[in-house]
Amino acid sequence: MTKQTDIRRAIEIIGPGERNDWKIEPTKHAKRFSETAPALSEILKRLDVDLNGRQYKRHDKEAIRAQQRFKRSAAVAGWAVAGTALAGALVLCVGNKDLFSADDTYQKITFAVASALVIVVGALATMWVNRLRGGNLLERWLHSRAEAERRRMEYFQSVIDTTEAKADANLDLLRLEYVRRFLLDSQLAFFNKRSGEHLAEAEKTLDWVSWATCAATVLAGLGGSLAVINPSFAVLGFLGVAAAGIATVAAQRENINQDRRNAEQYAKTHTALEDLSKQLPTAREAVANGDREALVKFFAVLREELLAEHMQWLEESKQKSMAIDKLEETLKQHYKEPAASTKASLSKK
């Protein structure tokens, strides 16, 4: 058999990448390759390989749950803060003496309801912001994901571990193709898919910020200009405050989710992995000729690229904590304005 035949055979045995290849399942993989690649199957049955696989699955599940809890809490907190801004604007509008007569019962009832709404919605927003902080949701997510990625690398490291006394080029080719399919190809698919999804979310957030900022500017300008003609038009300025609050919350959504940064970074990592995949033919040739070091070096470069991206993600995720601070500041700001209006209104009665 020629070296090219050995390479083609290893590629055919391991097969092309599939959608769920990101899942590390050594037991299922061992059964899948038990007939076509018995030597590789025995490696996947080893205790250290199986243990690393199970540890990765456990930490990956924990990371996914932590991510879902953080994003759900952040989303609810954001909407609650936006709701506080809207309720605050309602209080400011109802508290405008130019809209009602001094003894208007309807104004008193509406003002009381609006004030209660600010209290309730603001309390909910405070609760969810505190939940983000006190529950250490961000820290749990980052820690779990970091541990899962470490276990993933340890799993593939144990698969390519070439400690056998006798070198086996065909087995090393299978190891290389196993890494290619279940790590390289699966990560290429992941970064390609997620970069597009993050970009779409970033554009959606930008639309929200742009429209809300535009509305705030227009309403504030009209409120100030038309109030000269009729003081009741000052209500438009209050609505502008609400729109500005929504714009701020939408902007913090981007800072928390880091969609644009992730889209750009994932696209760069995808390109880097594509460049690495171009080195596969050379690595295959070397491994087929008995060069075990070529297998080790290829995996080392791949691992370095993935861990570098992950470390950058961890570093830049600190901005999420700053975004939570900003969200809390926005909440306090929209609490103060209705409170001042309430105090002023009560002092007139």
Helices and strands as residue ranges (DSSP letters): H 3-14, H 26-32, H 38-45, H 47-94, H 105-134, H 137-160, H 169-179, I 180-185, H 186-226, G 231-233, H 234-257, H 259-277, H 280-288, H 292-316, H 318-348
